[in-house]
Amino acid sequence: MTIQLLFFARLRETFGRTAEELPLPDGCVTVADLLEVLRARGGDWAAELAVGKSFRIAVDQMLADADARLAEGSEVAIFPPVTGG
């Protein structure tokens, strides 16, 4: 399965990209699985997406938690939390 990843704000700057198409390994079917794949890249990926680090995930433009399922062609956005007034 292949998904489209989108990165916003500080994550876009840190990772040096706004988007990428990512073929997922067999068995990678949830947001939690995806995060493990990305953390395995090491360096900034492991640091910025570490457990306890503040970021949000949306799957197909809906906020999602770790057990959200991914599907072929899913759009997954990763972004820092937004505050404002």
C-alpha positions in Angstrom: 0.0 0.0 0.0 1.2 3.5 -0.8 0.1 6.6 1.1 0.7 10.4 0.6 2.4 12.1 3.6 2.1 15.8 4.2 4.3 17.8 6.7 3.5 21.2 8.1 5.1 24.0 10.1 8.3 23.0 12.0 8.1 19.4 10.8 8.2 20.6 7.2 11.3 22.7 8.0 13.0 19.9 10.0 12.3 17.1 7.5 13.2 19.4 4.6 10.0 18.4 2.6 6.4 19.3 2.4 5.2 15.9 1.1 6.3 12.5 0.0 4.7 9.4 -1.4 5.5 6.4 0.8 5.1 2.7 0.0 4.4 1.0 3.4 5.9 -2.3 4.4 3.6 -5.3 4.8 1.8 -5.2 8.1 1.9 -1.4 8.4 -1.8 -0.7 8.6 -2.3 1.9 11.4 -1.0 5.3 12.3 1.0 3.7 15.1 2.6 1.4 12.6 3.4 4.3 10.3 5.0 6.3 13.1 7.3 3.4 13.9 8.3 3.2 10.2 9.1 7.0 10.3 10.9 6.8 13.6 13.1 4.0 12.3 14.6 6.6 9.9 16.5 7.9 12.9 17.9 11.4 13.5 15.3 14.2 13.3 12.6 11.7 12.4 13.0 9.8 15.7 13.3 13.0 17.7 10.4 14.9 16.2 8.0 11.9 16.2 9.1 10.5 19.6 6.5 9.2 22.0 5.5 12.1 24.1 6.5 14.7 21.6 3.7 17.1 20.6 2.3 16.6 17.1 -1.1 15.8 15.5 -2.0 13.4 12.8 -4.9 13.6 10.3 -5.9 10.8 7.9 -7.8 11.9 4.9 -8.4 15.3 6.5 -9.8 14.0 9.8 -7.9 14.1 13.1 -6.8 10.6 13.9 -5.3 8.7 16.8 -2.7 5.9 16.8 -5.2 3.1 16.1 -6.7 4.8 13.0 -6.4 2.5 10.0 -4.6 3.4 6.7 -5.8 2.5 3.3 -4.3 2.6 -0.2 -3.9 6.2 -1.2 -4.6 7.6 2.3 -3.4 11.2 2.8 -1.7 11.5 6.2 -0.8 14.9 7.5 1.6 15.4 10.4 1.7 18.8 12.1 2.4 20.4 15.4 -0.6 21.5 17.5 -2.0 24.9 16.7 -2.8 27.5 19.2 -4.1 30.9 18.8 -6.7 33.4 19.9 
